[in-house]
Amino acid sequence: MNIAQLGTAVSLLITSVVAATACDWDSVDPRLGAGGSADGGSSAGGSGSVGGGGVGGGGGMGQGGELELDCGAVDIAIDDFEDGMRDPNKWIDYADLGGSTQEMGGQLMMTVGASSSSDAFWETRGFMNLVGRSVAVEMVQPFSMTLAGTIDFEATMDAGNKLILRLTAAGTLEGQKVVAGGAAQLFSIAYNPADHRFWQFRTTETTAIWEVSGDGSRFTKLAEEPLSALFVLDNVRVRLEIDNNDAMFGDQVIWDNVTADGPGTGGWCDVSTFREDFGASYTDRRWKATTKSSTATIKVADGQLVLTPNDGQNSDAFYRSSRLFDMTDQGVSVEVVEALAAPSTTALRLVNATEWVGFDITGDPDPMGDETMPVLAVRYRSEGATNTLATVPYVPAEHRWLRIRDDAGTLVWESSPDGMTWNIEGQQTPNPVTMDVMRIELIADATDTTPTPGQAIFDNVNVLP
């Protein structure tokens, strides 16, 4: 952040606790798709060349203003399931214990497994703006053999903040709100398949409304709540879920026609609209924080992002943008104030559903090298393989600023001592990674071979001097 802002910066402490023994994030939360971990294990060489120095383009002083929340509106979730395949940049899918999900015949089929704890869901990959908008789904068929499981349509910010329309095993359709972990039932009525075929959440500027319809055009209000009694609805995911709850093995639920309506540009956000100097209290709405150990911490304080993993163990901390961005012919820069001690990894990643491109500050990946010697590694993941394009000795003063950008189909990695004069560390033509639906990730990935990894400190995302 700017020096003038230091005295008035608002400190935000976020501590997330996720018990997990696996070191890869995707094995902890399968909903986030591949390519999200700070995996530095692959050293397969790429074919790009390392270029010389250059003078960076202009970039005005960022003000850390609000992300334009009309981008990424709920119309991104619109899906009639006619293409027969899940769009991995739109939806995350999950099923366990013998359950399954698939598009078939222009509909979405979800099947429960044999276990009473089996579940399955689809959830939008990005967070979207529901304020002043509506999102609906068609419930074609609840459990076909017996009405035993539960079926949920949700607009969810996180596990403790949700709007829910739920069909229960008792044959009732219920509306619920979950705010700060506390659940409250708003209504419960006898379920009628004909009259309740379409389920909808709709909001005005002041009110959230739970509705149903028989034909998808004329909706009946079942409950409403003031937005002031809920959570922030401009940052939600849409979720379709089934739980077994003693339904018969192989029983199937059929969804169709996720629709949305309301103002806004829609589409993925333009990354040029995103600037973050970590100097304001709304940071948690722009980012999602995740740790994978009981005492690792993530905090925003004194105008900087501080990721602190555990000492002497595998411990990760991630800070992910809540929105997805179109980065075609654009890029992302960040100031790295401090990196973890090698061989632990400090990383900037741009991530889509199956690929990523990144800078890793880590130990020497060469099996014959010294892993305690820090290097700056140029990496990307594409077609299931992680590629290390180049490595150079990491010099904090020379590599204080990092930037990754798409330049007319060429992927370019750059570093700078001052955020003004840039040196090319690697480039690849053609760009091997799809850049139009990307999330920004700032990562601290400690290993059990680092007794005291220290802290990873970031500042000034897309805010240049």
N, C-alpha and C positions, 0 to 999 in steps of 0.2 A: 504494500500500500504506500501511498505518498507520505512523506515525513509529516506533513501538516495534519494528516488524519490520525497519527498515532495516538495523540492525546485523547481523542474522542472515540476511539474504536470500541466496539461492543464485543465483549468476550463471549464466546459460545462454546460450551463443553458438551460434547456428545460422546457417550461411552456405550458402545454396543457390545453385547456379550453373546457369542455364538459358540456353544460347546461342539467341538469337532476334533477328530483325530487326523483326518485327511488334510494334506497340505495344499491340495488344489481346491480353489473356491468352488469350481463347478461341481465337484463331488459333494459339497456341502449344500448348495442351493441349485438344483438342476434347472430352476426356472430362468436363470440368467443366461443360459446358452453358453456355447464354447468360447474360448479365447479370452476369458475374463481374468485369469490368474496371472501372477507375476512369475511365470514359468521361464526360467532362464536355462533350461537344460539342453536345448538343441543348439548345435553349432553348425548345421548344414549351411554351406556357403551359398550366397546368392550370386547373381551374375552382374549386378550393378557395379559401377565404378565410383571411386571416391574423387570428388572434385576439389577444386581449389577454393580459395577464399572469395568472398563477394560482399558487397554492401547491401544490407537488408533494405527492403522497401519501407516506406513510411508506415507509421502506426501511431495514431494520435493517443494522447494520454487518456486512459480509460477512467471512467468515473464509478465503476462498480454498480451501475444502474440495474434496475429490475430486468430480469429476463422477460422478453415479450411473450406473455402467456397465451396469446391467441394462436401462436404457432403450436403445432402438436395438439390441436383440438380433437374432440372425441370422434370426429369424422374419419380419423385415421383407422379406427376400429371397424369401419363398415366392411362387411363380408357376407356374401351370399353362398359361399362354400362351393361355387360351381366349378372352380378350376381343379378340384380334386386333390389339392396338396396344400399343406400349411405354408404360409409365407413366414419364414423364420425371422424376418425383420419386423413383422407385425405381431406375431403370436409366439409365446412360449408354451410348449405342451409338456405335460407330466402325467405319468400313470405308474402305479406301483402294485406289487403283490398280485400280479396277474391281470390287472386292469389294462385298458388300451384306449386310444383315441385315434380317429382317422376321419378324413373327409371322404364321403362316398355318396354318389347319386345326388349331388348338390346339397348335401346336408352334413352336419357334424355329428358323428357317432361317438358316444362314450360308453365303455363297457366296464363293469366292476369285476374285480377278481374274487377269488374264493374267500379271502380273509375278511372278517368283519371290519377291519381297519383299512381295507383297500379304498383308494380314492383316485380320482383323475381330474385334471382341469386344463383349461386353456386360459391364458392371461396375456393381455397386451404387454409387449416388451417395454414400451415407453410409457411414461406418465403423461396424462392429458388433462385438458381443461374442461370441466363439466359445468362451470358457472354460466348461467344463461343459455344452457343447451340441454339436450336430451339424448339418452342412449337406450335402446330397446333391443330385445331378443325375442325370437319366436320359439316357444316350447312346443315342439311337434309331438313328442311322445315322452312321457315320464317313464319310470321303470315299467317294462312291458309285462313281466310275469307276476310281479307283486309290488304293491306300493310299500316298499320297506326302507329304502335308502332315503337320503336327503339330497335335494338338488338346489344349488345356490346360484343366483345371479347377483354379482357384487360390483360396486364401485368402491375401490379400496385404496387408501393411501399407504397403509401398512397393516400389520396383523392386529393392531389395536385401534384402528380407525377405519370403519367400513359402513356402507349402506348395503343392506341385504334384502333380497326377495327370496324366500325359501319355501320349497314344497317339502313337507315333512312326511315321515312314515305314517303318521296318524291321518293323512289325507287333508291336512290344512295348509293353506297358503298364508305365510306369515311375512310381515315386514319388521325389520329390525334396524337399529342403529347401534354401532359400536364406537364409542368416543373415549379416547385415552384408556382403552382396555375394558371399559364398562359397557356391557350390553343391555339394551332395553328393547322390549317388544312393543311395537306400535299398533299392530293389529293381528288378528288370527281369524280366518274365515274358512269355511268348507271349500275345498278346491273343486272347481268346475272346469273340465278340460276345454269346453267350447267357449265359455265366457272369459277364461283366463289364459288364452293361448299366447298372448303377447304380454311381456313384462317390461316395464319402463321406469327409469329414473329421469326426472326432469327437474331442472332448477330455474328459478328466476334469479334476479340479483339479490333477493333476500330470503328465498324459501326453497327447500328441497321437497320433492313430491314423489311418492310411490304410487304407480298406476298400473292398471291392467286393461286389456282389450280383447275382444273376440275376433276382430278383423284387422287390427293393426292401424286403424285410422281414428276410431272414436274410443278414447281412453276414459276410464273411470278412476277417479282419485280415491285411494284407500287410506292415505295418511300424508301429512305434511309436517315439516319441522323447520323452524327458522335456522338459517345458516349460522347464526350466532351460537346455536346450541349444538353445532356439529364440529367438523374439522375443516381444514382448508381443502376445498373441492376443486381448486384449479390445478391440482397435482395428484391425479388418481389413475389407477389402472382399472380396466374392465376385466372381469373374471367370470368364467363359466365353470362350475365345479359339481362333481357328484361324489358322494360318500356311500360306502356299502351299507353300513349299519344293519347287517344281516339280510341284505337283499340276496336274491338267488344268484349263484355264480353264473357269470355270462350275461346277466340281465343288462339291458341296453337303454340308454337315454339318447334322444335325438333332438338336436338344436338346429335352428336355421335363422338366417336373415338378421344378423346384427346390423342395426340401422342407427343413425344419429342425425341430429338436426340442430341448427343454431348458427350464430354468427361466428366469424373468425376466418382466418386465411386457410386454416387446415394445413396439411402437409408437414413435412419434417422441418424443424427450425433451421434458420440460417445461422451458421456458427459465428458470423460477424456480429450478430446481436448479443453475443454472450461475452461479457467481460467481468472478471472477478478479482477484486483486490483484497478480499477477506476482511473488509472493514465495516461490515454491516450485520445487523442481527437477523436478516432474512436469509442468510446463507443456507440454512437447513432446508429451505424450500427449493433451492436450486441444485442441491446435492443430496445424495443418499450415502450415509456412512455405515460401514460394516467392518467388524473385527472378527477374528476367528480364535480368540483366546480370552481367558477370563479377565486378564488384567491389562491387555493392550488398550490403548486409548487413542481417540481422535478428538482434537480440539481446535477451535479457531480462537486465537487470542493475540492481542497486540498486532492485529492486522496481518497475521500469517496463519497458515494451516500447518499443524504439528501432528504428525503420525508417529506414535511411540509403541513399537512392538515389545514383546517380552524379551528378557535377557536369556540367552542360552537355550532357546527352544524354537521350533518352527512356529512362527507367529506372524500373521498378516494383518494389515489394515488397509482398507480401500476407501477412497472418496470418489463417488461416481456422480456424474451429472444426471439429474432426474429426467431431462429432456434428451431426445435423440436429434442429431444435427445432420444437415446436408453439408458435407465438407468438400464437395466437388469444386476444384479450382480455388480452394481456400485452405486454411490451416489453423493450427493451434500452437500457441507459445506459452511457456511457463518459466518463471524464475525459480531455480533450485537454490535455496538459501543454504541448505545443509543436507547431506546425504548420509544414509546408514553406512556403517563400517563394512567393508568387504569381508567375506563374500556375500553378505546380505544385499538385497536389491532395492534400489529406489527407482521408480519407473514412471514415465509418462506413457500412457497407452490411449490410442483411439481404437475403439472396439465396435464391430458389428456383431451379428448373431453368430458367425462362424469364423471370423477373421479378426486380426488386429495388426496394428503397426505401432512401433514404440521405440523409445530410448530407454535402455536399462543402464543404470550406474550400478555395477556389480563386480564380482571377482573375475579374474581371468578365466574365460570359458575353455581355454586350450588345456587339454588333459595334461600336457607337459609344462603348463604355466604355473604361476604362483597365484592361488586363488585369493590370497590376502592382498594382492596388489590390485587396487581399484581400476576398472576400465569403464569407458563409455562405449556401450555396445549398440549398434544399429540393427534393429530386428523387425521382422514382420512374420505373421502367420497366415498362410494361405494354402488351400487344398489339403488341409490336415497336417501340414508340416511347418515347424518353426524354423525360420532361416535367420542366421546371423550374417549380415551383409558386410560389416566392418567392425573392428574394435580399435580403440586408441587409448593410451593411458589417460585416466581421468584426472584432470587438473581443475579443482574447484573454481579458481579465478577465471580460467579460460572458458569453462563450460557452465557458467552460472545461469545462462539462459539457453533453453532448448526450444526448437520449433520443428514441427512436422507439417508439411503442406503438399497439396496436390497442385502441380503446375502443368496444366494442359496435358494431362495423362502421364506425367512423370512424378513419381513419389520422391520427395526431397526431405532429408534430415539435415538440420542446421544447428550450430551452436554459436554462442556469442558471449563475450566477456561483459558486455554493457547493454545488450538489447538493441543496439544500433548497427554495429558492424557484424555481419554474419559469415560464418565459415561452413561450407558444405562438408558434412561428415559422411554422407552416403546418398546415392540416388539410384532409382530403378525405373527403367522404361521397358515396356509399358507398366503402369502402376498395377501391381498384382492384387490389390485389395479394393473392394467396392467401397466408395467413400460417401455414398449418398444417405446412409442411415447409420450414423456413428455416435457412440457415447464417449465422453471424456472420462478417463480414469487416472487418478493419482494414487500411487501404490507404495507401500512400505512392506517388504517381504523379507522377514528375518529368518535365518536358518539356525539350527541347533549347534552349528559349528562357529557361530559368532557369539562369544561370551557376553559382550556388551555392544549390541548393534547401535545404540544411541537413538537418534531421532531423524526422521525425514521431514524437512521443513520446506514448504512451497509458498510461493506468493505470485501475484500478478498473472493470472491466466488471461491471455489475450490483452494484457495491459502493458504497452511498451513505452519506454521513456520518450 
